[in-house]
Amino acid sequence: MSYSEAPRLGSVKLGISQLNQVARGHSNSRKPFYHLQGLHLERVWVQGRVTGLQQGELSLTDGTANVLVSLKAFKEDAPVLSLGQYVVVVGSIKGSNLSQASVLSPLGNSSIFIYAHKVAPLIGDPEERMQLWQEELALLHRSVYPDRISASNMSQ
């Protein structure tokens, strides 16, 4: 798929396991871009619980899979986060050959991670938040772009 052929949305809300379905394409300038079932992914929006923290990155789970999130865009202004905290992450998908940059799920797409543009803690019970997020994704994928993104991989 070429860059000009892929329809675009702002931030596409996805379950982390859906990142395993992301494919890489190239624009005319050879700059890579990522798409999901033909939908160009400028940015993705995921939510979940923080399962790991290191200098400049975090690991996030939504109950379907885990993903590495780079916080390098924040430099000294990185949000203060803690393990178990429920957060929203908006960022661009990046590819890498780094072994630590991976979606840690049964499908294991080891070349994808999220370069965060926004990370914000959300208040409330993380388990309740996660359930609401899964319900929101299911509704969104049924009603807004049902022919574009398969909802079959969103929940365990």
Phi and psi in degrees as a GROMACS rama.xvg file:
@    title "Ramachandran Plot"
@    xaxis  label "Phi"
@    yaxis  label "Psi"
@TYPE xy
-94.4136  161.19  SER-2
-56.7871  -43.1682  TYR-3
-72.4533  -20.1958  SER-4
-84.2331  -17.652  GLU-5
-86.5476  121.252  ALA-6
-62.6193  149.971  PRO-7
-120.715  143.7  ARG-8
-127.642  163.764  LEU-9
-62.0943  -101.22  GLY-10
-101.347  120.88  SER-11
-91.7479  123.29  VAL-12
-78.6767  123.496  LYS-13
-133.954  152.358  LEU-14
-78.0904  147.471  GLY-15
-59.7229  -36.5302  ILE-16
-62.2338  -24.8677  SER-17
-69.0344  -18.0246  GLN-18
-62.7994  -21.9217  LEU-19
-67.9955  -16.7299  ASN-20
-94.9002  -3.66589  GLN-21
-69.4317  136.837  VAL-22
-116.717  156.074  ALA-23
-103.437  136.413  ARG-24
-127.254  179.53  GLY-25
-132.58  140.58  HIS-26
-86.0092  177.967  SER-27
-60.3114  -29.2443  ASN-28
-85.9927  8.11726  SER-29
69.6368  7.18929  ARG-30
-74.7963  127.693  LYS-31
-70.6414  150.948  PRO-32
-139.133  165.774  PHE-33
-120.124  143.515  TYR-34
-141.392  156.898  HIS-35
-126.283  113.441  LEU-36
47.0499  44.5413  GLN-37
88.0623  -3.24538  GLY-38
-99.4278  119.526  LEU-39
-66.4015  131.789  HIS-40
-107.207  89.7156  LEU-41
-64.5765  -48.7653  GLU-42
-142.948  152.769  ARG-43
-119.015  154.321  VAL-44
-122.317  116.917  TRP-45
-127.038  158.35  VAL-46
-135.233  152.098  GLN-47
171.502  -172.018  GLY-48
-98.0012  137.71  ARG-49
-71.9519  122.369  VAL-50
-111.271  -10.0692  THR-51
-160.09  143.673  GLY-52
-133.527  132.123  LEU-53
-139.414  171.782  GLN-54
-57.4485  114.133  GLN-55
81.238  6.9833  GLY-56
-157.861  162.11  GLU-57
-142.475  159.384  LEU-58
-108.499  137.666  SER-59
-129.886  140.367  LEU-60
-128.458  144.748  THR-61
-115.529  12.8686  ASP-62
93.7335  -13.4128  GLY-63
-104.197  -28.6266  THR-64
-171.562  177.963  ALA-65
-119.749  154.813  ASN-66
-143.92  147.544  VAL-67
-85.1598  136.037  LEU-68
-121.686  123.093  VAL-69
-84.1118  132.033  SER-70
-106.359  16.2574  LEU-71
-62.1645  -25.2409  LYS-72
-66.7184  -20.4585  ALA-73
-85.9036  -17.4507  PHE-74
48.9628  -117.535  LYS-75
-81.5062  -12.0534  GLU-76
-95.4542  24.203  ASP-77
-62.0912  140.987  ALA-78
-64.0917  147.103  PRO-79
-84.1202  115.908  VAL-80
-125.79  161.316  LEU-81
-135.799  158.496  SER-82
-58.9485  137.885  LEU-83
87.3265  -12.1002  GLY-84
-69.6124  143.327  GLN-85
-94.3293  128.137  TYR-86
-135.641  160.242  VAL-87
-107.096  139.041  VAL-88
-127.491  127.42  VAL-89
-121.151  128.778  VAL-90
-171.531  -179.666  GLY-91
-97.1318  150.019  SER-92
-81.1987  135.914  ILE-93
-127.382  154.021  LYS-94
-108.768  153.129  GLY-95
-158.917  156.199  SER-96
-97.9312  3.74967  ASN-97
-68.7719  133.356  LEU-98
-66.0484  -27.552  SER-99
-81.1558  -11.6332  GLN-100
-90.9387  90.6094  ALA-101
-148.887  155.478  SER-102
-90.1458  115.028  VAL-103
-92.9653  86.7164  LEU-104
-143.113  174.909  SER-105
-57.5839  -30.0511  PRO-106
-82.4037  -30.7675  LEU-107
57.8256  58.0031  GLY-108
-74.4727  99.4431  ASN-109
-83.5235  4.52487  SER-110
-112.061  9.56531  SER-111
-117.535  136.167  ILE-112
-146.474  170.639  PHE-113
-107.391  126.436  ILE-114
-93.6232  103.102  TYR-115
-71.2979  135.001  ALA-116
-102.596  -28.0353  HIS-117
-144.469  133.195  LYS-118
-135.893  123.309  VAL-119
-137.032  128.525  ALA-120
-67.9767  144.531  PRO-121
-115.67  137.315  LEU-122
-83.3543  160.903  ILE-123
112.382  172.49  GLY-124
-66.7562  122.358  ASP-125
-57.4829  -38.5402  PRO-126
-66.5437  -41.5971  GLU-127
-65.6455  -42.0162  GLU-128
-59.3871  -43.8652  ARG-129
-63.9494  -40.9765  MET-130
-63.6988  -44.5186  GLN-131
-62.8867  -38.9848  LEU-132
-63.3001  -43.8212  TRP-133
-62.9465  -39.3015  GLN-134
-66.7254  -40.7626  GLU-135
-62.6504  -44.5732  GLU-136
-60.961  -44.7843  LEU-137
-60.1819  -45.5821  ALA-138
-64.1339  -45.8598  LEU-139
-60.1938  -46.0103  LEU-140
-73.3338  -23.042  HIS-141
-79.4652  -37.9946  ARG-142
-102.738  -34.2095  SER-143
-90.6429  -50.6053  VAL-144
-135.251  65.1849  TYR-145
-66.3424  -30.3477  PRO-146
-87.6772  -6.11168  ASP-147
-98.0034  -46.3674  ARG-148
-126.089  126.34  ILE-149
-72.6878  131.49  SER-150
-91.8481  2.63424  ALA-151
-65.995  -26.8039  SER-152
-97.5229  10.88  ASN-153
-77.3498  -29.1895  MET-154
-127.192  160.595  SER-155
